[in-house]
Amino acid sequence: MGYKFRRQYGFDSYVVDFYCPDKRVVVEIDGPSHDIQLDKIRQSQIESLNIKFLRFINDQVLYEREIVLEVIKRSLG
């Protein structure tokens, strides 16, 4: 679709996996080491900046790639 994503993009003291500034969309890919409570706080604070937040787990990216890509494409469109 031609949109650019920045990798390891910083918002204040938080760093997200991927960010598309043109559409204000964050894509996070969570591994087993993520702290769910801290992730919820961070997500809420980033969403308060009028940024859409998409969260996937590693297994979804590995085994359901087409679904993950479709969700991302819909959020950009």
C-alpha positions in Angstrom: 0.0 0.0 0.0 3.1 2.2 0.1 2.9 3.4 3.7 6.2 3.7 5.6 6.6 2.3 9.0 9.3 3.3 11.5 10.8 0.5 13.6 11.5 0.9 17.3 9.8 4.3 17.4 9.8 6.3 20.6 6.8 8.0 22.3 8.1 9.8 25.4 9.6 7.1 27.5 8.0 4.2 25.5 9.3 2.5 22.4 6.9 0.7 20.0 7.8 -2.0 17.5 6.4 -0.3 14.4 4.8 3.1 13.8 3.1 4.5 10.6 3.2 8.3 11.1 1.0 9.0 8.0 -1.9 6.9 9.4 -1.0 7.2 13.1 -1.0 3.4 13.6 1.2 1.4 16.0 1.9 -2.3 15.5 3.2 -4.2 18.5 4.3 -7.8 18.4 4.4 -9.3 21.9 6.7 -12.1 22.9 6.6 -14.2 26.1 8.5 -11.6 28.1 5.9 -8.8 27.9 4.4 -7.4 31.2 0.7 -7.3 30.5 -0.1 -4.7 33.1 2.7 -2.3 31.9 1.6 -3.0 28.3 -1.9 -1.9 29.0 -0.8 1.3 30.6 1.6 2.1 27.8 -1.1 1.3 25.2 -3.6 3.5 26.9 -1.2 6.5 27.1 -0.3 6.1 23.4 -3.9 5.8 22.4 -4.6 9.0 24.3 -2.5 10.7 21.6 -5.2 9.7 19.0 -3.0 6.8 17.7 -4.5 3.5 16.7 -2.8 0.6 18.5 -2.7 -2.9 17.0 -1.3 -5.7 19.1 -0.4 -9.2 18.0 1.5 -12.1 19.6 4.5 -13.8 18.0 2.5 -16.9 17.1 -0.1 -14.9 15.2 2.7 -13.3 13.1 4.4 -16.7 12.5 1.3 -18.8 11.8 -1.5 -16.4 10.8 0.5 -14.0 8.8 -2.2 -13.3 6.2 -4.7 -12.5 8.9 -2.3 -10.1 10.6 -1.5 -8.4 7.3 -5.2 -8.0 6.5 -5.9 -6.4 9.9 -3.0 -4.0 9.4 -4.2 -3.2 5.8 -7.7 -2.5 7.0 -6.5 -0.2 9.8 -4.5 1.8 7.2 -7.3 2.1 4.7 
